[in-house]
Structure formats: structure tokens, C-alpha cells
């Protein structure tokens, strides 16, 4: 009797650095926007020094964007003795900034996005404006000027600070998203490592069964098991690479044939619940990574089948909407609670018993990588609907 053999080896782990490049770009973008903002303030307002103080949410450290216009300090003085006094005054003001950094609780007493005038002797002024970030309330802008700011200048400063505050909030949200992607990629890496050898064993035993069985239905089933396990192992490795933000393998694909293939793999569950699946039969050509979009559609169908009542209907539809293709998959289950709607795409959040909570998080990441959007909602007639968009043109990868 023929016996299949297979060597089980410890593979070199795939690199787990999905966020290094995008996060570095994010950090550089934040640094640049703060620098540009500070330079604009120094160009427009009568300032001698501008400090934009902000917190890096990754390192939780204070960062500074500074702009000095010391030539204005000297150009406004005719007496060298007074110039020296102003210089000492400016130095003491820098000490005041350091004092604020050491006593950050003082910043909490200042009104958010309001200009506070710290009047100084000898006609100089210092202004501070807190940027009003709930996570980092010590973010602020500090200006040292040689003449008081007019009401119009203070309003311009306030609006500029508000814009910068919005950018800082967006940066923090994006940083949190990258952190979730990092966590998801790490989980994928652990999953691939834990399943590699068991899958190899199943593949080996399935091949031994195939060699031992006579030609016929049982041998075909053993062959199918071997093929399916090999596909799972390959796709698991591909998924890990895709989790590392690998380049998409974009090609022209027929969305209708992708739906057909996904439903064929789910046929036993569909037949067990006596479900009716309705989806368009006309072709729809899209520019996507076929394997990744299969994962999205399979995951959405799996959820719809799980939550559908017996003899229910799962409806699918797609249509061209402006420059995108809108795809909808709906069921007639019990729907999604408001709390679950807010958390459903978070990693490790699952509505299904025994679920990993990674399926929808991965699906959303794949759609976003394709420059589309994925969302969920409840239908007025009952049940839930998952919708996603894909650009009609080739994504920029």
C-alpha cells in the first residue's frame, strides 16, 4: 500500500510590520502640518516666537514645532540696554513655557480654543490657546509678540487653532485604526502559526486515504479533502501577507461568478436551513483582487446564512452608482442591536457563538484596501443588510 509522506517544518515567520510605513507617514504628516501651521502664524502675526505644543499619541511624549523671528526683537529696539532687558524678558518667557510643561494641570483651567493674554511689562505680550483635545488637553499654541494682537488677529488665531485641533483629532483616530490593524495582523500571524502543522497533518492523512481507497466516490471525497485543506493553508498564508498590507493582485473579475463560487462552497449550510438565495444573474465586471473579495463575500454570506431563519431568503444585489459599484447582501433575521452596530467591525467582537470576531474586521480592511466602504444597517421590514462599494476603475495600488 502506498503511503504519502510529508515533512513538517518550522517555517520562518512572516514579517509582522503592517503599520511601520503608514504610521511613519502619519507621524511625518502630523509633524509637517504643525510646522507649516507654526510658520504661517509667524508670517502673519507680529510674533517673536511661536510654539505649537502637541502630544504624540503613540509615544505619549511632548512634541514641539517652533518658529523664531528674533530679528523683530532687535528691529523694535533703539537702545541696546533696553534690548538686553527685552532679551531677558523673552528668556524668562521661555522659562514660563517649561513651567507649563511641568505643571500641565494649569492648562486645564484655561478655556478651550480661547485666546488668553498673558500681559507682560515693557509692552510685550504672550498669548496661549489650548487646542481642546479630550485625550491630550495639554496641547496648545504659545505666542510671544512685540505688540498686542488686534481682535481680528486673535480671531484668526482662534480659527487657525481650531483647524489644527481638528487635524490632531483625525490623527489620533487614524493612529487608533492603525493600532487595530496591527493587532489584527498579529492575530493572523498567531493563527497561521497555530494551524500550519494541523493542516499539514490533515492533508497528509487525506492523501493516505486517497491512496488506500479504490476508485470511486470515497476516493473523490478524500481528494477533495486534500485539495480543500491545501487551499485553506495557502489562503491562510496569503491572508497573513495581505494583513501586512501587501500589494493587491488586481485584475478584471466577474462579480457574478465570484458570488456563484462562494455560494457553492456554502451549499451544505444553505440546504440544511432550506434557504433561498437570490442574486443577479447578469455579469458585472470589477477590478479587484479576486481572492480577497471572495473572502469578503463568503464572510457576509456566512453571517446572513447563520442569522437567517429556516426557509428564509437571503437577497443580494449590485448596481452601478456614480463611479462605484454598490453591492448589498441582506437577510430576514432578527437584525442587529444599536450597540452591536457600533462595535460589529471591531476585531474580536463576534455575534456568533464560537466566532473569532475577525471576519468582519478583515472584510472591512479588504474593502478599504480596495478604496471602498463597508457598512451594516437594519432593514425597516426586518433583518440586516451589509453593503459595500468598490470603485469601477482600477484602484491605485
Steps between C-alpha positions, in 0.01 A plus 500: 500500500627843409556738790534873450765677697531865582767685693371736767742784540516817699477780247662839538222728630367762266587858591254659740541863410180608326493850641862612490479688173146644532558597862828671414324689223234599752760624748683692228170650383413618851846650545479679164153643556599635841816649352310665214236627742769652722675665206174653379435648843847656507452648152161658563513605865747739670672222690853449620454132582225246437481162669251233395501239776331167426508146631593199290225244580738212422786594729296726733787750483491875453592624152582858402475691177680832545557812293726785614499852357771650717576771243173663604622515859800710401330704227254636754774625738714815477678468830742212550431501874127459437574232243685302765205540737259379232729209430492401867124540496476267202724247675280514808202436275666186369542397862125553534439248218717248679303572817176424314642169383582404858165620636256386234207520737509878454398451138178331606386828657521685168203518266520282193570683170494834677788747485645576842713817515789466743587872509865574565686819600683721249224469245549134410225240502472125524194310379398141556221303335410148614407274210229319695578134443330277756774236473785751518375821666855635532524568125525875445642787297723759666594835347734774619429831319650849494157666473151399614291295259193671357158344533521392137843343553380316810199365308730384220718328761197332656375370164847378411524320835160341440614361165815361659293346779282320243811365330640370829172318569507342153863398554411327826206318342718385213770392744244292689389338174858407417534355849197278436648390167822417682307293754308326225818417308658361816195280554526377141864416557418297811217323318722404208765370738255294706319345202794429271594156637143372565403588145809323369403188696144503367634538148739208555232267638255596225761408241564166674125430487489589133784259422340220702144531371379344175390720217161649563305743713702453819829558322358815343395623845848438639646690205262788568606505868867517399433773247287704742756478781779604265291797385430600860870486584593703194226755559595531865855590401368739235271658755794560731690668219195708418481591868845647454355740242652311210432629152159405363489257210250701298331357192175519307255257666136407451319572826222259408741208467662590834156485665432163337829352625447629853145362517613163369738464796214585739248268333476248790401774750256655254328168438493414871295814576295477178598854407430677174789706365412772251768686308533651150592269217642767272878545504663796672866561424703655782870573551584318824729249665283197435613290796457782750153595376404133525588515870276804545202350319539161669510667842189710431312199364605289799356759739180535297451123493571467873248766604230410246202300628428162336333533160610862490636704214838661454490773236799641316516782253754721329467814297714774355485813713696799365865386480446203733331163501264452795456144627231406756445174687197481730327242716170476685640420842452687825717794398790663684466688829617866514790402725613226263475736201760723664740215582436243231812579295733507799756217519398213733140623523272212395123449494531132416568239773852370454585775254847654498377854447749549216286433193331838468813687609697328223220560251493870578877525465491325162228733369690805626816371333294498179409867569140408578275505807317230696214566742203328668144609568162363601219479244158654573329171413732308731838339466843645438679618190871527432603730217834579344626708213780435256644753256424427136849602394819326598602596859828683543722227647 
